[in-house]
């Protein structure tokens, strides 16, 4: 089953409670919901990966309380409400909204993409935005593999290999790269194909022989992003191609982490 992301859960909440975006109440008021609706919302929220619920501390506190209030509402029957109703009290921390409205608003502040905490740190990259972007891509490719989305995993992992190699060569310096690697490509590094980047990184001793071979496999699979080429080669992405491309990401990352980058880099 594909993983749920905040925007999709938010869309589902809007369908289950069609006036949720405008819903408001007085602090201390008890609002009745259908119990099954609240249970469905809680089930959806529970399936969101924890790394995607990234909120400022104050908003996260409100979100956490709202989820707790929603859970409590389906096990407690308030006076004047029948067993099919979930009764939720609006608290001062909610600012006059129901728990479901707080959950809905909070998810609107969350991104659908974030790196899993277990994803490689890539600490050798100083640029935080670039580093986290790559970590998110690695995490997404890994999730795609788990969801049997082999083409997505293969192509995205290949793109990460390409980005890492380009980063490494740019730090070596294009002039230095061209001294040790005679590329046919006359344009600047960012225009080089993955094959040239692999060859240059190997010539500059940024990657070992084994990592070069693994990256070359990723190069072949990366080409499958072009439908015409995939058709001509009668090739398709599989579990094996996804594993190989992710293995290339890991191999390059490990060797880059061990490489002694110069302070001027």
Helices and strands as residue ranges (DSSP letters): H 6-16, G 20-22, E 30-34, H 35-46, G 50-52, H 57-73, E 85-89, G 92-94, H 99-107, H 128-146, H 150-172, H 174-180, G 189-191, H 194-203, H 209-222, G 223-225, H 227-233, H 239-258
